[in-house]
Amino acid sequence: MIKTALLGRYRLHEFVQFMANTVMIVKQHGADKLKLSSPYLALLQNYETLQQNYKQNNLSELTPQLARLDAQRDQAIICLRKICDGYTNHYQEKPQAAGKQILACIDKYGSKLYHLNYSAETAVLNNLTGELQTNPEYISALQEMHLENVVNEIRTINTEFEKLFVQRLEALSQPQGDSNRKLIQLTSETYRSLLRNVEAHATLTPSEQYTSLISHLNENIEYFNLIIERRKNGVETAVDTIPNEPTDTPSV
């Protein structure tokens, strides 16, 4: 039995990659040999159109850029917090107090800011760095630990991220966004049609070939569903979720 792919909860780039994997899997197993040529070609056509549209809208370029900047700001805030935490054990009173002071300021906003979604983390880091760079006591504490450059780096990266994030939202709001929605719907429909055909053939004419294909398809589904599960548990860092798809889309 083929597992249910949570298509409606995949981000756009995940959806595109999921379909790319599905097309590749069926091709490797032999669509003609398995009597799946018609549904396979229908899925392939819709997938290729979606992929081309995705690239033309520049979404395929903006998404990894956002991910890189997000990783950089995450590392920077983790660095700041760990260094301050280390200073709380300093043998001298002044740097120890400075570490505690900055750590308390960070923790007002949360101890794991990197687990926030894109929008929330951007807003929090704007507020946090603004406070650290304008409050005289915090400025003095940062100078005591020589961490002014780290805060400047967080601020700079976060500003770059915010600009790109807005650009990403603008791209999604363009008319091409509607085109993507339609293509996603069509691709989802042809994907389900393919799975119906696979299961029908596997039931009527069972063979090791269909069993192997289903196993391979399930591995792909499990991989992407695991991404969703991890995100559900608190690590959400993207903006391009699949629009207009139910959260529990049946695979057949």
N, C-alpha and C positions, 0 to 999 in steps of 0.2 A: 504494500500500500504506500502511495506517495504521501509524504508529509505535507502539512499546510505551510506555505510560505506567507509570512506576514507582510505582504506587499505594501499595504497601506501605511506601514510604519517604517519602511525603508526610506532613507534620505535619497534625494534624486541621484546622486552619484552612485549610491549603493544599488539602487534599482537598476541603473544602466549596467553596472558591473554584474549584477545577479543574472540579468538577461543575457549578457555576453557569455557568461559561464554556461548557462543553460543551452544556448545555441551551440557552443563548442562541444559540450558533452554529447548532445544528440548527433552532431556531425561525426564525432569520434566513434560512436557506436554504430553508425551507418543508418541514416534515415531511410534510404531506399530499401536496404535489407530488412529493416524492421517495419516496412510499410507505413512510414510516417512522413513521406515526402511532402504531401500537401500541407498538413498542419505545421511541419517544420519550416517550409518555405514562407508560409504566412507569418510565422513568428519572426523569422529572419528579416523579412521585408520591413515589418513594423519596428523591430529593434534597430536596424540600420538607419531608418528615417529618424527615430528618436535620438540616436547617438549623434547623427549629423546636426540635428537641431540643437542639441545640448552643446556641442562644440561651437556652433555659430553664435550662440548666445553668450559665449565666453564663460559660461558657468563652469565648464570643465577646468578652466584656468584659475578662476577666482576661488573655487573650493579648496584646492591644495594650498594656495597662497594664504587663505584664512587659517588653515590647519597649521601651517608653519609658524605664522605669527602667534597663534594661540599657544603653541608649544613653547615658543620663546618667552612669552610673558608668564606662562606657568612656571618655567624654570627660574625666571627672575624673581618671582614672588616667593617661591620655595627657597631660593638662595637667601633672600633677605630674611625670611623667617628663621631659617636654620642658623644663620650667623648671629642674629639677635638672641636666639635661644642659647647659643654657645656663650655669649657674653653674660648671660644671667649667672654663670658659674665663674665669672672672672674674679681673680683674687683681690682686685682693687674695687673699692666701693663705687666710684664714679662711673666707670664703664659698665659695671654690673647693673647699676640703676638705669643707665641708658638702654641697655638691652631689654630690661623689664618694661621700660616705658614704651619703646617701639613695639615690642611684642604685644603688649596690652592694646595698643592702638590697632594693630593688625587684627587681633582676635575679636575686637568689637565687630568686625565685619565677617568673621568666621575663620575657623582654623584650616579649612580646606577650600579656599577660594577657587582653586583649579577644577573643582567638581561642579561649579556652577555652569549654567548654559551660557552661550555666547553673549547674549544681551545683558544678563545679570552680572556676569564677570566684568564686562566692559564698564558698566555703571559703577560697580563697587570699586574697581581699580581707579577710576576717575576720582571718586570721592576720597579714597584712601590716600592716593598720591597727592591730591590737592591739600589734604589735611597735613600730611607729613612735610609738605613744602611751604606751608604758610604759618603753621603754629610755631612760634619761637622756641618753645620747649622741645618740640620734636626735631626742629632744625638743629638745635644744640646737641641733642642726643645722637643724631645721625653723624654729626661732625665728630663727636667723641669716638665713634666707632669707624669713622671714615667710610660711611655707606651712602653718601650723597649721590654718587654716580650710579649706584644700584637703583635707587628710587628714580633718578632721571631716566634710566634705561627702561624701567617699567612704564613710566609715563609716556616715553617716546613710542615704544612698541604698541602700547594700548591705543594711542592716538592713531597710529598707522592702521591698526586693526579696525578701529571704529570707522575710519574713512573707507576702507575696503568693504567692511560690512554693509555700509550704506550703499556703496556701489553695487554690492550683491543684491540687496533688496530692490534697488532700482531696476536691475536686470530682470529680476523675477516679476516686477510689476509691469513690464513691457508686454505688448500684445503677444510676443512669442511665448509668454507664460501660459496663455490659453492654449497655444499650439502644443506646448509640452503636456498639458493636462489631457488633451485629446489623444495625443500619442501614447501617453502612459495608459490611458484607458484601453486603447486599441491593443497595445502590447500585452496588457494584462489579460484581455479577452482571448487573444490568440495563444497566450501561454497556457491558459486553462483548457483551451480546446486541444492543445497538444497533449496535455496530461490526461485528458479524457480518452484520447486515442491510445495513449500508451497503456493505460489501465484496462481498456477494452480488449486490446490485443493480448495483454498479459493474462487476462481472464479466459478468453476464448481459445487462445493458442499458447499456453504457458511454455516458456523455454528459459534456459539459462541466460540467453541474450537479453530478454526483457527484465529478468531479475537483476542482472548486472547493471543495466541502464537505470532502473529504478533506484538501486543502491547508490549509484553515482549521483543521481539527481537529489536524493535525500541528503547526501553529504553536503552538497551545495546549499540546500535549504537550511540544514542545521547550522552551518557556518554563519549564514547571514542572520538567522533567528537568534543566534547566540549574541551577535552584536546588539540586537534589539534588547535582549535580556540584560546585558551589561549596562546599557544606557538606562534601562528602567530602574536599575539599582543605584542610580545616582550620577553616573558619568555621562552627561549630555553636553555635547560641544558643537552642534552644527545647526544650520538654519534651513537647509534645503530638504525638508521632509516632503514626502509624496503627497500632492494635493488631491482632494476629491477621491480618495480611496478609503473604504471602510477599514477599521483597524484590524479586523480579523477576516481578511479576505480568504474565502475558500479556494483551494487550489484546483478544485474540479467543479 
